[in-house]
Amino acid sequence: MRSVNIHEAKTHLSRFLDCVAAGEEVVIARAGKPVARLVPLAPERTKRTLGLGKGRFHLPEDLDAGDDETLRAMFEGED
């Protein structure tokens, strides 16, 4: 984390924004005391499109027909 004074931040703002875009945090200080922190924004989340896997997967009709012991063995890796 880099700490800079206000004058340096105003003079070299674009340089510090490049550092922030690369993942670094920059603290801006006034008279040696931190007053602000520049941090990268989280990437925007895109909405998922429903139905992309339609027709690509098949669930057997008897999926839930197994007994509890068989299901437990399957999840715990037992034969």
Backbone as CSV, one residue per row, in Angstrom:
resi,resn,N_x,N_y,N_z,CA_x,CA_y,CA_z,C_x,C_y,C_z
1,MET,0.859,-1.167,0.000,0.000,0.000,0.000,0.906,1.231,0.000
2,ARG,0.662,2.097,-0.907,1.454,3.310,-1.082,0.728,4.476,-0.414
3,SER,1.484,5.357,0.246,0.917,6.543,0.873,1.522,7.779,0.214
4,VAL,0.659,8.724,-0.195,1.120,9.945,-0.866,0.417,11.145,-0.248
5,ASN,1.042,12.317,-0.365,0.388,13.521,0.142,-0.556,14.082,-0.922
6,ILE,-1.390,15.017,-0.511,-2.417,15.545,-1.412,-1.811,16.204,-2.650
7,HIS,-0.767,16.976,-2.476,-0.146,17.651,-3.618,0.345,16.625,-4.646
8,GLU,1.018,15.574,-4.169,1.511,14.529,-5.076,0.349,13.810,-5.758
9,ALA,-0.729,13.581,-5.002,-1.898,12.899,-5.571,-2.528,13.740,-6.688
10,LYS,-2.633,15.053,-6.481,-3.208,15.921,-7.514,-2.296,15.996,-8.737
11,THR,-0.985,16.036,-8.496,-0.034,16.167,-9.593,0.039,14.900,-10.439
12,HIS,-0.048,13.747,-9.798,0.157,12.470,-10.498,-1.070,11.559,-10.400
13,LEU,-2.261,12.128,-10.414,-3.479,11.340,-10.241,-3.591,10.210,-11.254
14,SER,-3.335,10.479,-12.519,-3.491,9.422,-13.529,-2.512,8.278,-13.272
15,ARG,-1.312,8.572,-12.811,-0.343,7.519,-12.498,-0.845,6.652,-11.338
16,PHE,-1.408,7.299,-10.308,-1.914,6.534,-9.169,-3.157,5.734,-9.550
17,LEU,-3.974,6.268,-10.447,-5.135,5.505,-10.919,-4.705,4.264,-11.695
18,ASP,-3.604,4.356,-12.442,-3.070,3.170,-13.126,-2.635,2.116,-12.110
19,CYS,-1.999,2.559,-11.021,-1.581,1.631,-9.965,-2.792,0.964,-9.318
20,VAL,-3.832,1.759,-9.074,-5.052,1.222,-8.462,-5.721,0.231,-9.407
21,ALA,-5.764,0.549,-10.689,-6.367,-0.360,-11.669,-5.604,-1.677,-11.728
22,ALA,-4.309,-1.654,-11.385,-3.500,-2.870,-11.376,-3.645,-3.637,-10.061
23,GLY,-4.477,-3.124,-9.126,-4.746,-3.859,-7.894,-4.112,-3.268,-6.642
24,GLU,-3.332,-2.218,-6.770,-2.668,-1.616,-5.615,-3.597,-0.623,-4.922
25,GLU,-3.425,-0.451,-3.615,-4.162,0.566,-2.882,-3.257,1.770,-2.670
26,VAL,-3.828,2.967,-2.744,-3.077,4.200,-2.536,-3.789,4.999,-1.449
27,VAL,-3.051,5.375,-0.405,-3.603,6.181,0.677,-3.167,7.618,0.453
28,ILE,-4.122,8.544,0.532,-3.828,9.967,0.384,-3.832,10.584,1.780
29,ALA,-2.748,11.299,2.088,-2.594,11.864,3.426,-2.499,13.376,3.377
30,ARG,-2.974,14.009,4.443,-2.843,15.456,4.622,-2.018,15.662,5.896
31,ALA,-0.889,16.324,5.753,0.030,16.563,6.876,0.432,15.244,7.541
32,GLY,0.610,14.203,6.716,1.056,12.909,7.232,-0.035,12.032,7.805
33,LYS,-1.272,12.524,7.874,-2.383,11.736,8.416,-3.268,11.256,7.272
34,PRO,-3.529,9.965,7.194,-4.365,9.427,6.113,-5.770,10.027,6.145
35,VAL,-6.261,10.436,4.982,-7.621,10.981,4.880,-8.471,10.253,3.849
36,ALA,-7.846,9.538,2.922,-8.617,8.834,1.889,-7.815,7.640,1.391
37,ARG,-8.536,6.689,0.815,-7.886,5.508,0.259,-8.473,5.235,-1.110
38,LEU,-7.610,5.105,-2.115,-8.035,4.721,-3.463,-7.893,3.219,-3.577
39,VAL,-8.974,2.552,-3.907,-8.966,1.100,-4.057,-9.626,0.732,-5.376
40,PRO,-9.250,-0.409,-5.964,-9.891,-0.810,-7.223,-11.352,-1.188,-6.995
41,LEU,-12.182,-0.893,-7.975,-13.587,-1.286,-7.924,-13.715,-2.779,-8.208
42,ALA,-14.708,-3.390,-7.600,-14.994,-4.788,-7.893,-15.552,-4.870,-9.313
43,PRO,-15.202,-5.922,-10.047,-15.741,-6.045,-11.403,-17.266,-6.163,-11.375
44,GLU,-17.903,-5.606,-12.392,-19.356,-5.672,-12.473,-19.794,-7.102,-12.743
45,ARG,-20.814,-7.507,-12.023,-21.343,-8.858,-12.217,-22.362,-8.830,-13.343
46,THR,-22.263,-9.814,-14.214,-23.222,-9.899,-15.311,-24.341,-10.852,-14.922
47,LYS,-25.510,-10.617,-15.455,-26.645,-11.493,-15.171,-26.480,-12.794,-15.944
48,ARG,-26.854,-13.864,-15.302,-26.802,-15.170,-15.962,-28.045,-15.366,-16.822
49,THR,-27.847,-15.990,-17.953,-28.954,-16.292,-18.840,-29.500,-17.672,-18.488
50,LEU,-30.783,-17.735,-18.215,-31.403,-19.009,-17.858,-31.560,-19.888,-19.095
51,GLY,-31.399,-21.183,-18.907,-31.660,-22.139,-19.966,-30.484,-22.464,-20.861
52,LEU,-29.269,-22.029,-20.516,-28.127,-22.310,-21.389,-27.804,-23.806,-21.479
53,GLY,-28.130,-24.566,-20.442,-27.827,-25.997,-20.454,-29.002,-26.874,-20.860
54,LYS,-30.067,-26.255,-21.312,-31.266,-27.014,-21.668,-30.938,-28.031,-22.760
55,GLY,-31.310,-29.283,-22.493,-31.088,-30.359,-23.459,-29.690,-30.966,-23.392
56,ARG,-28.818,-30.423,-22.554,-27.441,-30.942,-22.474,-27.266,-31.920,-21.323
57,PHE,-28.234,-31.964,-20.407,-28.132,-32.823,-19.241,-29.381,-33.674,-19.125
58,HIS,-29.180,-34.858,-18.566,-30.305,-35.768,-18.390,-30.285,-36.288,-16.965
59,LEU,-31.411,-36.146,-16.273,-31.555,-36.709,-14.940,-32.402,-37.961,-15.045
60,PRO,-31.911,-39.057,-14.491,-32.696,-40.287,-14.548,-33.994,-40.156,-13.753
61,GLU,-35.027,-40.870,-14.209,-36.332,-40.831,-13.548,-36.250,-41.327,-12.105
62,ASP,-35.364,-42.272,-11.842,-35.262,-42.860,-10.498,-34.128,-42.228,-9.675
63,LEU,-33.863,-40.963,-9.901,-32.769,-40.288,-9.222,-32.890,-40.381,-7.708
64,ASP,-34.077,-40.219,-7.183,-34.261,-40.250,-5.735,-34.759,-41.598,-5.228
65,ALA,-34.607,-42.661,-6.027,-35.106,-43.976,-5.642,-34.145,-44.724,-4.718
66,GLY,-32.882,-44.310,-4.625,-31.917,-45.012,-3.791,-32.218,-44.847,-2.311
67,ASP,-31.761,-45.829,-1.528,-31.968,-45.703,-0.087,-30.903,-44.782,0.522
68,ASP,-31.108,-44.373,1.744,-30.211,-43.418,2.394,-28.792,-43.949,2.512
69,GLU,-28.636,-45.225,2.748,-27.296,-45.822,2.912,-26.522,-45.763,1.591
70,THR,-27.189,-46.017,0.483,-26.542,-45.949,-0.832,-26.094,-44.522,-1.139
71,LEU,-26.965,-43.546,-0.879,-26.610,-42.149,-1.100,-25.437,-41.722,-0.215
72,ARG,-25.444,-42.115,1.048,-24.345,-41.775,1.942,-23.049,-42.350,1.427
73,ALA,-23.071,-43.600,0.996,-21.870,-44.247,0.465,-21.359,-43.542,-0.777
74,MET,-22.285,-43.083,-1.626,-21.871,-42.382,-2.838,-21.169,-41.058,-2.501
75,PHE,-21.693,-40.316,-1.547,-21.111,-39.028,-1.179,-19.808,-39.182,-0.412
76,GLU,-19.683,-40.236,0.349,-18.476,-40.418,1.157,-17.415,-41.232,0.427
77,GLY,-17.693,-41.655,-0.805,-16.693,-42.345,-1.609,-16.502,-43.804,-1.251
78,GLU,-17.476,-44.419,-0.643,-17.408,-45.834,-0.286,-17.997,-46.683,-1.405
79,ASP,-17.534,-47.877,-1.504,-18.078,-48.798,-2.521,-19.130,-49.697,-1.971
